Each structure stands twice: as structure tokens, then as C-alpha cells.
Amino acid sequence: MKLTIKNLGKIESCQLELNNLTILVGDNNSGKTYVTYSTYGALKYWRDFINYNNFKDVEQKIKSDGQIVLNQAEIVLLVDKCIKSESDKFKRRIRDLFNDKEKIFENASVKIEFDKPKQFEDCERKIRIGENISFEGSIKNNSLTIFFKNSS
């Protein structure tokens, strides 16, 4: 995951690639804390960067057919459509993260780029909603299948 931060306190522009261990080095008062708080906020509020409206086609297909099957290219395309690199909602949250009442961070922006998977690990998941409704999903051979079951 790559973050691009602009106009945040003393930071005009910063690109940060998150790995298993990411170390920030710099002089005192150079903006390291702003970068780490922004990174924390982006990870905590990652849902701000998802456009759920793009899942409506998937939802309709599951409702009408009871299942959907997506190949790897379709999954990557769906993820591309659903993940916004920049979020106006998160832009407003930055001010709250820093308790900014004076609008110092009004022009700040944080953009996120996610690495696209080249291959998916096989897995299965079941989600039960109440007693009668369940979703079953699996990834096998880079293909995602989701089933909807209503046993009422």
C-alpha cells in the first residue's frame, strides 16, 4: 500500500510505501508525527476509501441468480472500481485526527494506492445472518464464487 500525503503541516508532499516494517527518519519538527497520524487514520478509516455503490451489480446478480462467479480479471476490475484513491470523507476526518479547530489542515490530502494481487489464495468463508440467511463464498483457481441461501 502506498500513501501520498500533501499539504499537511510542514509537509508539502510525501510518498510512503507501507511494508511489514516502515521507519520514518527526520529532524525534530519535520512532520514525522503528522505522517504517522495520517497513516494511522487512513488504516483506521479505510472504509472511507471504498465506493460501495459499485457492488450493486454484484448484489443484483446474487439476488436474481442466488450466486455469482467472478474470474480474476473481473475481481481486479471490481476492486479498481470500488477503491477510491482519494476520499473527501477522509479529508474531513484529517481535521478531527489532529483536533484542528483553526483549519490548519484544510488543504491537506491523503491518497491511497493498493497493490493489486496477481494471484488469489484458495479459501472458503460462510457468513450466517440470523437463523435462515447465509452467504457462502470461495476462491478456487483465481475464481470467486458467492452463494446466497435463504432456508426459510
C-alpha positions as CSV (number, residue, x, y, z in Angstrom):
1,M,0.0,0.0,0.0
2,K,1.3,3.4,-0.9
3,L,0.2,6.7,0.7
4,T,0.7,10.1,-0.8
5,I,0.3,13.0,1.6
6,K,0.1,16.6,0.6
7,N,-0.1,20.0,2.4
8,L,0.0,18.5,5.9
9,G,1.6,20.9,8.3
10,K,5.2,21.4,7.2
11,I,4.9,18.6,4.6
12,E,4.3,19.8,1.1
13,S,4.4,16.3,-0.4
14,C,5.3,12.9,0.9
15,Q,5.1,9.4,-0.6
16,L,5.2,6.4,1.8
17,E,5.1,2.8,0.9
18,L,3.9,0.6,3.8
19,N,5.6,-2.7,4.4
20,N,5.9,-5.1,7.3
21,L,8.2,-2.6,9.0
22,T,8.2,1.1,7.9
23,I,10.6,3.5,9.6
24,L,10.4,7.3,9.4
25,V,13.6,9.3,10.0
26,G,13.9,13.0,10.1
27,D,14.8,16.1,12.1
28,N,12.6,17.2,15.0
29,N,9.5,19.1,13.9
30,S,9.9,17.8,10.3
31,G,6.4,16.3,10.2
32,K,7.0,12.6,11.1
33,T,4.2,12.6,13.6
34,Y,1.8,14.1,11.1
35,V,2.7,11.4,8.6
36,T,2.2,8.6,11.2
37,Y,-1.1,10.0,12.5
38,S,-2.3,10.3,8.9
39,T,-1.2,6.7,8.2
40,Y,-3.0,5.5,11.3
41,G,-6.1,7.4,10.3
42,A,-6.1,6.0,6.7
43,L,-5.8,2.5,8.1
44,K,-8.4,3.0,10.8
45,Y,-10.9,4.6,8.4
46,W,-10.1,2.6,5.3
47,R,-13.8,2.2,4.6
48,D,-13.8,5.9,3.6
49,F,-11.9,4.9,0.5
50,I,-14.5,2.3,-0.7
51,N,-17.3,3.2,-3.0
52,Y,-20.0,0.6,-2.1
53,N,-22.3,1.7,-4.9
54,N,-20.2,-0.3,-7.3
55,F,-21.2,-3.5,-5.6
56,K,-24.8,-3.1,-6.7
57,D,-24.3,-5.2,-9.8
58,V,-22.9,-8.0,-7.7
59,E,-25.8,-7.6,-5.3
60,Q,-28.4,-7.8,-8.1
61,K,-26.8,-10.8,-9.6
62,I,-26.8,-12.7,-6.3
63,K,-30.4,-11.7,-5.6
64,S,-31.6,-12.8,-9.1
65,D,-29.5,-15.9,-9.6
66,G,-28.6,-16.9,-6.0
67,Q,-24.9,-16.8,-6.8
68,I,-22.2,-15.0,-8.7
69,V,-18.9,-16.3,-10.2
70,L,-16.1,-13.8,-11.0
71,N,-12.8,-14.6,-12.6
72,Q,-9.6,-13.0,-11.6
73,A,-9.8,-10.1,-14.2
74,E,-13.4,-9.4,-13.1
75,I,-12.4,-9.3,-9.4
76,V,-9.5,-6.9,-10.1
77,L,-11.8,-4.7,-12.2
78,L,-14.4,-4.6,-9.4
79,V,-11.7,-3.8,-6.8
80,D,-10.4,-1.0,-9.1
81,K,-13.9,0.5,-9.4
82,C,-14.7,0.2,-5.7
83,I,-11.5,1.7,-4.2
84,K,-11.2,5.4,-4.4
85,S,-7.6,6.7,-4.2
86,E,-8.8,9.9,-2.6
87,S,-11.7,10.3,-0.2
88,D,-13.5,13.6,0.6
89,K,-14.9,11.9,3.7
90,F,-11.4,11.1,4.9
91,K,-10.2,14.6,4.0
92,R,-12.7,15.9,6.6
93,R,-11.5,13.3,9.1
94,I,-7.9,14.6,9.0
95,R,-9.0,17.7,10.8
96,D,-10.6,15.6,13.6
97,L,-7.5,13.4,13.8
98,F,-5.4,16.4,14.6
99,N,-8.1,18.2,16.6
100,D,-7.7,21.1,14.1
101,K,-10.1,23.9,15.0
102,E,-8.1,26.5,13.2
103,K,-8.4,24.8,9.8
104,I,-4.6,24.4,9.5
105,F,-5.1,21.1,7.7
106,E,-8.0,22.3,5.5
107,N,-5.9,21.8,2.3
108,A,-4.4,18.5,3.4
109,S,-4.9,15.4,1.3
110,V,-4.1,11.7,1.6
111,K,-4.3,9.4,-1.4
112,I,-4.0,5.6,-1.1
113,E,-2.9,3.1,-3.8
114,F,-3.4,-0.6,-3.1
115,D,-1.3,-3.3,-4.6
116,K,-3.3,-5.4,-6.9
117,P,-3.0,-9.1,-6.3
118,K,-1.6,-11.2,-9.1
119,Q,-3.0,-14.4,-7.7
120,F,-5.5,-15.3,-5.0
121,E,-5.1,-17.9,-2.4
122,D,-7.8,-20.6,-2.3
123,C,-10.2,-20.1,0.7
124,E,-13.8,-20.6,1.8
125,R,-16.0,-18.4,4.1
126,K,-19.5,-18.7,5.4
127,I,-21.5,-15.8,6.9
128,R,-24.7,-16.5,8.7
129,I,-27.2,-13.7,9.2
130,G,-29.9,-14.8,11.7
131,E,-31.2,-18.3,11.5
132,N,-32.2,-18.5,7.9
133,I,-29.9,-16.4,5.8
134,S,-26.3,-17.3,4.9
135,F,-23.7,-16.4,2.3
136,E,-21.0,-18.9,1.3
137,G,-18.0,-17.7,-0.7
138,S,-14.9,-19.5,-2.0
139,I,-11.9,-18.6,-4.1
140,K,-10.6,-21.5,-6.1
141,N,-8.2,-21.3,-9.0
142,N,-8.4,-17.5,-9.0
143,S,-12.2,-17.6,-9.3
144,L,-14.6,-16.1,-6.7
145,T,-18.0,-17.8,-6.2
146,I,-20.6,-16.4,-3.8
147,F,-23.8,-18.2,-2.9
148,F,-26.8,-16.8,-1.2
149,K,-29.0,-19.2,0.8
150,N,-32.4,-18.5,2.4
151,S,-33.6,-21.5,4.3
152,S,-36.9,-20.0,5.4
